[in-house]
Amino acid sequence: MKALTMALIAVAIVIIMMISPDNSRATQVRMGMLYSHFQLTCQSRGYSMQPMSQALEEYPEMKSTYDKIYAEYAQPGETIQMLARVGKPIREVERSMRLGVNDLLDK
């Protein structure tokens, strides 16, 4: 995926992919709950998670990446609900479900 840099990959311990057999609203909610639980568990153990959901977006600029991921990892009818990397943080930031804009800037 284009957005990943070698530095980001180097600190990743694992890449997670949550795949469901369908894409119903009930499944989306269950997968969201599972992802939230996993994220909180990771944070409580000193790990951080970075969603890489742009690769799963369905718009023309991401079509090539989307098609490659689905061809490699999903069976017909399945939906990749979440893609994220998990690793040890390289710097401390305030815990939050979202980063503030200043956290994204090099200081």
Sequence and secondary structure as in RCSB ss.txt:
>XXXX:A:sequence
MKALTMALIAVAIVIIMMISPDNSRATQVRMGMLYSHFQLTCQSRGYSMQPMSQALEEYPEMKSTYDKIYAEYAQ
PGETIQMLARVGKPIREVERSMRLGVNDLLDK
>XXXX:A:secstr
 TT  HHHHHHEEEEEEEEES   HHHHHHHHHHHHHHHHHHHHTT EEEE GGGG  SGGGHHHHHHHHHHH  
TT EEEEEEEEE  SS     SS  GGGGS  
